[in-house]
Amino acid sequence: MRNMDEVDRALVHALQLDGRAPFTKIGEVLGVSAQTVARRYRRLRAEASLRVVGLPDPHRSGQTEWMVRLTATPHAAQDLAHQLARRGDTAWIKLTSGGTEICVNVQAPVGGHSLLLRDIPRTASITAVSAHQVLHRYFGGPTAWTGRTSSLSPSQIASLLPVHTSAGRPLTPDDDTLMAALQHDGRTGLAELATATGWSPATVARRLADLQAGGTMFFDLEISPAVLGATTQALLWMSVSPAHVDRVGKALATHPELAVVLATTGPANLVAHALCPDAAALHRYLTERLGSLEEIRALETAPVLRTLKAAATR
């Protein structure tokens, strides 16, 4: 699509703050009509793959999170990635490193066995596998990349941030149908959610409020980073001495170039997802900002060629 204008960017920022905010409320805050908001939303969905999704926070919903790297022969990597994308416990999948490596974010029950640790498709096309448990999230998930959240003023942000009055509740198996509907479309109406769950609309509204208040679930956006000016992506695998992981992780969480910062197990104990305007900007970031952090002993940069699955199952 063409470059986004100020209204488009403000709408993205508003939906990042409250993915279920009514168009009338967003219009009032942005100073445009609800019809304009609805029209822009439909166009962004069609041309920029915009989608609001309701997601569980794995660390607050009884899940463990893993980063799994699979290296495959070039002709097999895309087919394998598509197979993995159909699995319910894969949260996102990226094809990296010239199309020969697949990076998969996997969520599994605490104490359970992850799909990709025991059930990777058995094929000679896979030449290497490594699995890294996520120990701590410094940035990402409920905290959005700043490329999406730099358009509204503090007063506009305050007007759109949802107010939670309940104490919060954990997820239970009874929430499975609700979460499946919200992962498909986080803006699904209360009446439709009531039909899907068999609850009343009032019960659905209360349950949503409870889950959000406790941080058990959050609403996120899927949108093409390119329309926001980030045409170059890379996964950064960093090796940092244990004594400095926390300091470096917190420092990385302040970098506007990064959308995700995770502490993981394995030789590369910090992983980040970089979004930059172009290759030259990525080079400057690596050599200047990351280069100034002497605690980073080794860095592997894996360019992202394609995202086959984003925040949730389509």
KEDREN-756755 format. One line per field, with one value per residue: residue number from 1; x, y, z of N, C-alpha, C in turn. Coordinates in steps of 0.2 Angstrom, whole numbers. Layout:
N
finu = (NUM:...) $
n_px = (X:...) $
n_py = (Y:...) $
n_pz = (Z:...) $
ca_px = (X:...) $
ca_py = (Y:...) $
ca_pz = (Z:...) $
c_px = (X:...) $
c_py = (Y:...) $
c_pz = (Z:...) $
This chain:
314
finu = (1:2:3:4:5:6:7:8:9:10:11:12:13:14:15:16:17:18:19:20:21:22:23:24:25:26:27:28:29:30:31:32:33:34:35:36:37:38:39:40:41:42:43:44:45:46:47:48:49:50:51:52:53:54:55:56:57:58:59:60:61:62:63:64:65:66:67:68:69:70:71:72:73:74:75:76:77:78:79:80:81:82:83:84:85:86:87:88:89:90:91:92:93:94:95:96:97:98:99:100:101:102:103:104:105:106:107:108:109:110:111:112:113:114:115:116:117:118:119:120:121:122:123:124:125:126:127:128:129:130:131:132:133:134:135:136:137:138:139:140:141:142:143:144:145:146:147:148:149:150:151:152:153:154:155:156:157:158:159:160:161:162:163:164:165:166:167:168:169:170:171:172:173:174:175:176:177:178:179:180:181:182:183:184:185:186:187:188:189:190:191:192:193:194:195:196:197:198:199:200:201:202:203:204:205:206:207:208:209:210:211:212:213:214:215:216:217:218:219:220:221:222:223:224:225:226:227:228:229:230:231:232:233:234:235:236:237:238:239:240:241:242:243:244:245:246:247:248:249:250:251:252:253:254:255:256:257:258:259:260:261:262:263:264:265:266:267:268:269:270:271:272:273:274:275:276:277:278:279:280:281:282:283:284:285:286:287:288:289:290:291:292:293:294:295:296:297:298:299:300:301:302:303:304:305:306:307:308:309:310:311:312:313:314) $
n_px = (4:1:12:8:-3:-4:-16:-19:-8:-10:-22:-17:-9:-19:-26:-17:-16:-29:-36:-50:-57:-71:-75:-81:-76:-62:-62:-66:-55:-45:-50:-58:-71:-81:-85:-74:-64:-68:-67:-54:-48:-54:-47:-33:-34:-36:-25:-13:-12:-18:-23:-32:-28:-32:-22:-14:-4:10:18:10:0:1:11:25:38:47:61:64:76:77:87:86:86:86:75:66:63:53:41:41:40:27:20:23:17:3:1:-6:2:12:18:23:32:47:56:73:90:94:84:86:84:73:64:55:43:37:24:20:12:17:28:24:27:35:29:39:50:49:41:45:43:49:62:74:78:79:93:99:94:90:85:78:74:63:68:65:56:61:56:42:28:15:21:23:31:40:38:25:19:20:13:2:-3:2:-10:-20:-16:-19:-33:-37:-32:-37:-47:-45:-54:-56:-49:-42:-40:-35:-32:-43:-48:-61:-60:-55:-63:-66:-54:-49:-58:-54:-41:-43:-50:-48:-57:-70:-87:-97:-109:-107:-96:-102:-111:-102:-96:-106:-110:-118:-118:-115:-108:-97:-91:-87:-78:-68:-63:-58:-48:-39:-36:-28:-17:-17:-21:-19:-21:-15:-7:-7:2:10:27:33:25:25:38:48:58:68:72:79:84:93:105:113:127:131:139:134:133:130:119:106:108:111:100:90:95:94:80:76:79:74:74:71:59:57:64:73:78:86:89:105:119:118:112:103:91:85:73:75:70:72:74:81:95:106:103:101:114:121:115:119:133:135:126:124:137:143:140:149:148:142:148:147:139:126:118:103:95:78:68:55:39:30:20:12:6:-4:-14:-20) $
n_py = (-6:12:25:26:39:52:50:36:31:35:29:15:16:19:7:-2:2:0:-13:-16:-5:6:12:25:31:31:39:51:54:56:66:64:57:43:36:38:32:19:16:18:8:-3:-2:-3:-16:-23:-19:-19:-30:-28:-33:-36:-45:-56:-62:-75:-71:-80:-82:-79:-88:-101:-107:-112:-105:-106:-104:-110:-116:-122:-129:-132:-140:-129:-131:-138:-130:-120:-128:-135:-125:-121:-132:-132:-120:-123:-129:-128:-124:-116:-100:-89:-89:-88:-86:-87:-82:-83:-91:-104:-107:-109:-101:-103:-98:-106:-112:-120:-131:-129:-140:-149:-157:-150:-148:-146:-151:-165:-169:-165:-165:-179:-179:-181:-169:-159:-152:-147:-144:-133:-129:-117:-111:-98:-87:-75:-60:-46:-36:-34:-43:-39:-26:-15:-13:2:8:7:15:29:40:47:59:62:65:60:46:43:45:34:22:7:5:-5:-13:-25:-38:-48:-64:-81:-90:-104:-120:-118:-106:-108:-108:-95:-89:-94:-88:-75:-74:-77:-65:-51:-41:-46:-45:-44:-51:-60:-67:-72:-81:-90:-95:-99:-92:-77:-61:-51:-59:-63:-50:-47:-58:-55:-43:-47:-56:-47:-38:-45:-47:-59:-61:-51:-38:-38:-31:-37:-32:-27:-23:-16:-6:3:8:0:-10:-19:-33:-43:-56:-56:-65:-66:-67:-66:-63:-71:-63:-50:-51:-46:-32:-29:-34:-25:-13:-15:-16:-3:2:9:2:-12:-24:-35:-42:-55:-66:-81:-99:-107:-105:-93:-81:-70:-64:-55:-45:-36:-21:-11:3:1:-9:-2:5:-5:-10:2:1:-11:-9:3:6:-8:-11:-3:-9:-17:-29:-39:-53:-60:-60:-65:-62:-64:-62:-59:-66:-69:-69:-81:-85:-75:-66:-75:-89:-89) $
n_pz = (0:-1:7:24:31:43:50:48:55:68:70:70:82:91:91:96:109:114:108:106:106:103:87:87:99:96:85:91:99:90:82:71:60:65:54:46:53:53:39:36:44:38:25:29:34:22:14:22:29:42:58:73:87:101:113:124:138:139:150:161:160:162:153:145:135:120:109:94:82:66:54:37:20:6:-3:5:16:16:14:25:35:32:36:50:53:54:66:82:93:89:89:81:65:57:42:39:36:22:18:22:36:49:61:75:86:101:111:126:138:155:162:152:136:123:107:97:102:103:92:79:62:54:44:32:27:36:44:56:73:86:102:113:128:133:146:151:147:141:132:121:116:127:127:115:99:96:84:81:90:91:88:95:107:124:131:122:123:136:136:128:134:142:157:170:182:189:199:191:183:181:166:161:156:151:145:132:120:119:118:106:97:99:95:81:77:86:88:87:90:106:105:95:101:112:107:102:113:122:132:141:133:143:152:144:143:156:158:149:154:166:162:155:165:174:167:160:147:132:120:104:89:72:58:43:44:35:30:40:38:40:32:33:42:56:65:80:88:103:113:130:145:159:171:166:158:163:164:150:143:148:144:130:128:128:115:100:89:91:92:100:114:122:135:135:136:132:121:114:123:124:114:100:90:76:68:55:44:32:25:27:38:47:48:54:66:71:72:79:90:96:95:105:117:126:133:125:119:107:92:81:66:59:44:41:30:27:35:40:49:61:75:79:75:58) $
ca_px = (0:5:14:3:-3:-5:-23:-17:-3:-14:-27:-13:-7:-25:-28:-12:-18:-35:-38:-57:-60:-76:-73:-83:-71:-56:-63:-67:-49:-41:-53:-61:-78:-81:-85:-67:-60:-70:-65:-46:-47:-55:-42:-27:-34:-35:-19:-7:-13:-19:-27:-31:-28:-31:-17:-12:3:12:21:5:-6:3:14:32:39:53:63:67:79:78:90:84:88:82:69:61:62:46:36:42:38:20:18:23:12:-3:1:-9:6:17:15:25:37:50:61:78:96:94:79:88:83:66:64:48:41:33:21:18:11:22:29:22:32:34:29:45:55:47:37:47:42:55:64:82:79:81:100:100:89:92:79:80:68:63:68:63:55:63:52:38:22:11:24:23:37:38:36:18:16:23:9:-3:0:0:-17:-24:-15:-23:-40:-38:-30:-43:-46:-46:-56:-56:-42:-39:-41:-31:-35:-45:-50:-67:-59:-52:-67:-66:-47:-49:-61:-51:-35:-45:-51:-49:-63:-76:-92:-99:-114:-103:-92:-107:-114:-96:-94:-112:-111:-121:-114:-112:-103:-91:-88:-84:-72:-63:-61:-54:-42:-35:-34:-23:-12:-17:-21:-18:-23:-9:-9:-3:3:16:31:35:21:27:44:53:59:73:71:84:84:99:107:119:130:132:141:128:133:128:113:100:109:111:93:86:97:91:73:75:81:68:75:70:52:57:71:71:83:85:94:109:125:116:107:99:88:81:70:77:66:75:71:84:101:111:101:103:122:123:113:124:140:136:122:126:144:145:139:155:147:140:154:147:133:124:113:100:90:71:66:48:36:25:15:13:5:-9:-16:-25) $
ca_py = (0:18:26:28:46:53:47:29:29:37:23:10:17:18:0:-5:4:-4:-16:-17:2:8:17:31:33:32:45:57:56:58:72:62:54:36:33:39:27:12:16:17:1:-8:-2:-6:-24:-26:-18:-19:-36:-27:-38:-36:-52:-57:-67:-76:-70:-87:-82:-78:-92:-108:-109:-111:-102:-108:-102:-116:-115:-128:-128:-137:-139:-124:-133:-140:-126:-117:-133:-137:-119:-121:-137:-130:-114:-126:-131:-123:-121:-111:-93:-86:-92:-83:-89:-83:-84:-85:-96:-111:-108:-108:-99:-104:-97:-111:-111:-127:-131:-130:-147:-153:-158:-146:-151:-146:-155:-172:-171:-162:-169:-183:-179:-180:-162:-155:-154:-145:-142:-131:-126:-112:-109:-91:-87:-68:-56:-39:-32:-37:-46:-34:-20:-15:-10:9:10:7:19:36:45:50:63:59:66:55:40:43:44:27:16:4:5:-11:-12:-31:-41:-52:-71:-85:-94:-110:-124:-115:-100:-110:-106:-88:-87:-96:-83:-68:-75:-76:-58:-48:-36:-49:-42:-48:-55:-66:-71:-76:-87:-95:-98:-101:-87:-71:-55:-48:-64:-62:-44:-48:-62:-51:-38:-51:-59:-42:-35:-49:-48:-66:-60:-44:-37:-36:-30:-39:-27:-27:-18:-12:0:7:10:-5:-15:-24:-36:-48:-59:-56:-70:-63:-71:-61:-66:-71:-57:-44:-52:-42:-25:-28:-35:-19:-8:-17:-14:4:3:9:-3:-18:-26:-41:-44:-61:-70:-88:-104:-109:-101:-86:-81:-64:-64:-49:-45:-29:-18:-5:6:-3:-13:3:7:-11:-10:7:-1:-16:-7:9:5:-14:-11:0:-13:-22:-36:-43:-56:-63:-58:-68:-59:-69:-58:-62:-65:-69:-71:-86:-84:-69:-67:-80:-93:-86) $
ca_pz = (0:-1:13:29:33:51:53:48:60:74:71:73:89:95:92:100:116:115:101:105:107:98:82:89:104:92:81:95:101:84:79:64:61:66:48:43:56:50:32:36:47:32:20:32:34:15:11:26:33:49:62:80:90:108:115:131:140:141:157:166:158:163:147:144:129:117:102:91:76:62:47:32:14:3:-6:9:21:15:15:33:39:32:40:57:54:55:73:87:98:86:89:75:62:52:37:39:34:15:16:24:43:51:68:77:93:103:118:128:145:160:163:147:131:117:100:93:106:102:87:73:56:53:37:31:24:42:45:62:77:92:106:118:132:135:153:153:142:142:128:117:119:129:126:108:96:96:77:81:96:92:84:99:112:131:133:118:125:142:134:125:138:145:164:173:189:193:201:186:184:176:161:162:149:149:140:126:114:119:116:99:93:99:91:74:77:93:88:87:95:111:103:92:106:117:103:101:120:125:138:139:132:150:155:140:144:162:158:145:159:171:159:154:171:177:162:158:140:130:113:100:82:66:53:39:46:29:29:45:37:42:26:34:48:57:72:83:93:106:119:135:151:164:176:162:154:165:162:143:141:150:139:123:129:127:108:96:83:93:94:105:118:126:138:133:137:126:120:113:129:122:107:99:83:74:63:52:37:26:27:30:45:52:49:59:73:74:73:83:96:99:96:111:122:127:137:120:117:101:89:75:63:54:41:41:23:26:41:38:54:65:82:80:69:54) $
c_px = (4:7:8:3:-4:-11:-22:-13:-6:-19:-23:-11:-13:-27:-23:-13:-24:-38:-46:-60:-65:-73:-75:-78:-65:-57:-63:-59:-44:-44:-56:-67:-77:-81:-78:-63:-61:-67:-57:-45:-48:-49:-35:-28:-33:-28:-12:-7:-14:-24:-26:-32:-28:-27:-16:-5:6:15:16:-1:-4:7:22:33:46:54:67:69:80:81:88:87:84:76:64:59:55:41:36:39:30:17:17:18:5:-4:-2:-4:12:14:17:31:40:55:67:84:96:89:80:86:76:67:57:48:36:30:19:17:17:22:27:28:30:34:35:51:54:44:38:46:49:57:71:83:81:89:102:94:92:85:81:74:69:63:65:62:56:58:48:32:17:14:26:29:35:37:29:15:19:19:4:1:-2:-7:-22:-23:-19:-30:-42:-36:-36:-41:-49:-48:-57:-49:-38:-40:-37:-35:-37:-47:-57:-66:-56:-56:-66:-59:-46:-52:-57:-44:-37:-46:-53:-54:-70:-81:-94:-104:-111:-99:-97:-110:-108:-95:-101:-114:-115:-116:-111:-107:-96:-87:-84:-78:-67:-59:-56:-48:-37:-32:-28:-17:-11:-17:-20:-20:-17:-12:-4:-3:9:21:33:31:22:35:50:54:64:72:77:82:91:100:113:121:133:134:136:128:130:122:107:102:108:104:89:88:94:84:71:77:75:68:72:62:52:64:69:78:81:91:99:115:123:110:103:97:84:78:71:72:69:73:75:91:106:110:102:110:124:121:117:131:141:132:124:133:147:144:144:154:144:147:153:140:132:118:110:94:84:69:58:45:30:19:16:10:0:-11:-21:-31) $
c_py = (6:20:28:36:46:50:39:27:30:31:17:10:16:11:-4:-4:0:-7:-17:-10:3:13:24:35:35:39:52:59:58:64:70:59:47:33:33:33:20:11:15:10:-4:-8:-5:-14:-27:-25:-18:-25:-34:-31:-37:-43:-52:-63:-69:-74:-77:-87:-81:-83:-99:-111:-108:-109:-104:-105:-108:-114:-122:-126:-134:-135:-133:-126:-136:-135:-123:-122:-135:-131:-119:-126:-135:-124:-117:-128:-126:-120:-118:-104:-89:-90:-88:-87:-84:-85:-87:-90:-103:-112:-106:-106:-99:-102:-102:-110:-118:-127:-132:-137:-152:-154:-154:-150:-151:-149:-163:-174:-167:-167:-173:-183:-178:-173:-157:-157:-152:-143:-139:-128:-122:-110:-102:-91:-80:-64:-49:-34:-36:-40:-40:-27:-20:-11:-2:12:10:12:25:41:49:54:60:59:61:48:38:42:37:21:14:4:-1:-11:-19:-33:-45:-59:-75:-88:-101:-114:-121:-109:-102:-108:-98:-86:-88:-90:-76:-69:-75:-68:-55:-43:-39:-47:-47:-53:-62:-70:-75:-82:-92:-99:-101:-97:-81:-66:-52:-53:-63:-56:-44:-52:-59:-46:-42:-53:-53:-38:-38:-50:-55:-66:-53:-44:-34:-34:-34:-34:-28:-22:-14:-6:5:10:6:-11:-20:-27:-41:-50:-59:-60:-68:-67:-66:-65:-66:-65:-51:-45:-47:-35:-24:-29:-28:-13:-9:-15:-7:6:3:4:-10:-19:-31:-41:-49:-64:-77:-92:-104:-104:-94:-85:-74:-65:-58:-49:-37:-27:-12:-3:2:-6:-8:4:1:-11:-4:5:-6:-14:-1:7:-2:-14:-8:-4:-19:-29:-41:-46:-59:-61:-62:-65:-63:-65:-62:-60:-65:-71:-75:-86:-79:-71:-73:-84:-89:-91) $
c_pz = (0:6:18:30:41:54:53:54:67:75:73:80:93:96:96:107:118:109:101:106:101:93:83:94:100:88:85:97:96:80:72:66:62:59:45:46:54:43:32:39:42:27:23:33:27:13:15:31:41:52:69:83:97:109:122:132:143:148:163:165:158:157:148:136:126:110:99:84:72:55:43:25:10:0:-1:15:21:17:22:37:38:36:48:58:56:62:77:92:95:86:83:72:57:48:37:36:27:13:19:32:44:59:70:85:95:110:120:136:149:162:158:142:125:111:97:96:105:96:80:67:55:46:37:28:30:44:52:66:83:96:112:122:134:143:155:147:144:138:123:120:121:128:119:105:95:89:76:85:97:89:89:105:119:133:129:121:132:141:131:129:142:153:167:180:193:195:196:188:179:171:163:156:147:144:133:120:113:116:108:95:93:95:83:73:83:93:87:92:100:110:100:97:111:113:103:108:124:131:136:137:138:153:151:142:151:162:154:150:164:168:158:160:175:173:159:150:138:122:109:93:77:61:49:42:41:28:34:44:38:37:27:41:49:64:74:89:97:112:123:141:156:168:173:158:156:163:154:141:143:145:132:123:127:119:104:90:84:95:99:108:123:129:137:136:131:125:118:118:129:115:106:91:81:68:61:46:31:29:30:37:50:53:54:66:76:76:78:90:99:100:102:117:123:130:131:117:110:98:82:72:58:51:40:33:22:33:38:43:59:72:83:74:65:52) $
